[in-house]
Amino acid sequence: MPTVVPLPPQAIKELLEAHGYEVVEEDEYNWAFAKGDEDEPVMVPKAVELVPLEIAFHIARKVGFNDYFDKLHEVVPATKTDPKVH
């Protein structure tokens, strides 16, 4: 199985919104996303180059690993993520 790697905040935002999450609160440093009746919002820092690995993994579990990796391959060319490509 591929390894979860951090993505830029904007890519995480797009991924969550594609899965029905909405920004419910925002400040200059973070977004808070919620979906339906989920108890806790998903916090995503936006003032970073890449989201921390712990948050990336949490989001991959929320949206599904396949969709997370699809977004990864959209953001990062295959030559950087596929060890078989030289």
Beta strands, then each sheet from edge to edge (+ up, - down):
strand 1: 22-26
strand 2: 30-34
strand 3: 42-45
sheet 1: 1+ 2- 3+
end
